[in-house]
Amino acid sequence: MSALLRVREKRAIAVDNAGSLPRAMRMRQSLAQFEEAFREEAAESIVRRERLRKEAAQRSRVRRVERTRKEGSFRFAFLTLAIVVTAVIVTVVMFETLAMLAGG
């Protein structure tokens, strides 16, 4: 339950008991309850902000790892293709050179 709802409930109870307290006393009690609710909300806000910051950092780490994995896969595929193409070119050139030397 949020702190503001608790203050409202306390106010509702205070209204029922309003006849028994002097007006100045009720005002001080109401301000104290409001300040307490404000402090509780501030504490909850700090906790919520910290949780959201941690979640954002975790998402960022996950995205970075995923991006690194994808880049690694792309680089591996490119390297494999480059090796195969180089092997094919070297083989073709070698046989062309051999044919020129043997025929010639």
MODELLER restraints for C-alpha pairs under 7 A, 6 or more apart:
rsr = mdl.restraints
at = mdl.atoms
rsr.add(forms.Gaussian(group=physical.xy_distance, feature=features.Distance(at['CA:3:A'], at['CA:37:A']), mean=4.75, stdev=0.5))
rsr.add(forms.Gaussian(group=physical.xy_distance, feature=features.Distance(at['CA:3:A'], at['CA:40:A']), mean=6.10, stdev=0.5))
rsr.add(forms.Gaussian(group=physical.xy_distance, feature=features.Distance(at['CA:3:A'], at['CA:41:A']), mean=6.15, stdev=0.5))
rsr.add(forms.Gaussian(group=physical.xy_distance, feature=features.Distance(at['CA:4:A'], at['CA:37:A']), mean=5.82, stdev=0.5))
rsr.add(forms.Gaussian(group=physical.xy_distance, feature=features.Distance(at['CA:7:A'], at['CA:33:A']), mean=6.11, stdev=0.5))
rsr.add(forms.Gaussian(group=physical.xy_distance, feature=features.Distance(at['CA:7:A'], at['CA:34:A']), mean=6.60, stdev=0.5))
rsr.add(forms.Gaussian(group=physical.xy_distance, feature=features.Distance(at['CA:7:A'], at['CA:37:A']), mean=6.54, stdev=0.5))
